[in-house]
């Protein structure tokens, strides 16, 4: 009787662990970039916008350096 309880407990534990692995595997596949082709396009748009923002910041930075030089020369 004791052995059958142990075997039943082990079987239940194995089933629970297998269920968790299957659930985790499905979650990983749900996050796969291949699952939604629109995500790739959206990420490309975000990257393009970030590059434009960085170019704008660089432009402002160079103008600030020019102003800094002019103020320094006037003093």
C-alpha positions as CSV (number, residue, x, y, z in Angstrom):
1,X,0.0,0.0,0.0
2,X,2.8,2.4,0.8
3,X,4.5,1.7,-2.5
4,X,1.3,2.4,-4.4
5,X,0.9,5.7,-2.7
6,X,4.5,6.6,-3.5
7,X,4.0,5.6,-7.2
8,X,0.7,7.6,-7.3
9,X,2.4,10.7,-5.9
10,X,5.3,10.4,-8.3
11,X,2.9,10.0,-11.2
12,X,1.0,13.1,-10.2
13,X,4.3,15.1,-9.8
14,X,5.5,14.0,-13.2
15,X,2.2,15.0,-14.8
16,X,2.3,18.4,-13.1
17,X,5.9,19.0,-14.2
18,X,5.1,17.9,-17.8
19,X,2.1,20.2,-17.8
20,X,4.3,23.1,-16.7
21,X,6.8,22.4,-19.4
22,X,4.1,22.3,-22.1
23,X,2.6,25.5,-20.8
24,X,6.0,27.2,-20.8
25,X,6.8,26.0,-24.3
26,X,3.5,27.5,-25.6
27,X,4.3,30.8,-23.9
28,X,7.7,30.9,-25.6
29,X,6.1,30.1,-29.0
30,X,3.5,32.8,-28.4
31,X,6.3,35.4,-28.1
32,X,8.1,34.3,-31.2
33,X,8.7,37.1,-33.8
34,X,7.6,34.8,-36.6
35,X,4.1,34.4,-35.1
36,X,3.1,38.0,-36.2
37,X,4.6,39.4,-39.3
38,X,3.4,42.9,-38.4
39,X,5.7,43.0,-35.4
40,X,8.8,43.1,-37.6
41,X,7.4,46.1,-39.5
42,X,6.5,47.9,-36.4
43,X,9.9,47.3,-34.9
44,X,11.5,48.7,-38.2
45,X,9.3,51.8,-37.9
46,X,10.4,52.3,-34.3
47,X,14.0,51.9,-35.2
48,X,13.6,54.4,-38.1
49,X,12.0,56.9,-35.7
50,X,14.7,56.4,-33.1
51,X,17.4,57.1,-35.8
52,X,15.5,60.3,-36.8
53,X,15.4,61.4,-33.1
54,X,19.1,60.8,-32.7
55,X,19.9,62.8,-35.8
56,X,17.7,65.7,-34.4
57,X,19.5,65.5,-31.1
58,X,22.9,65.5,-32.9
59,X,21.8,68.6,-34.9
60,X,20.7,70.4,-31.7
61,X,24.0,69.4,-30.0
62,X,26.1,70.8,-32.8
63,X,24.1,74.1,-32.8
64,X,24.6,74.3,-29.0
65,X,28.4,73.8,-29.5
66,X,28.4,76.7,-32.1
67,X,26.5,78.9,-29.7
68,X,28.9,78.0,-26.9
69,X,31.9,79.0,-29.0
70,X,30.3,82.3,-30.0
71,X,29.5,83.2,-26.4
72,X,33.0,82.3,-25.3
73,X,34.5,84.5,-28.1
74,X,32.3,87.4,-27.1
75,X,33.5,87.4,-23.5
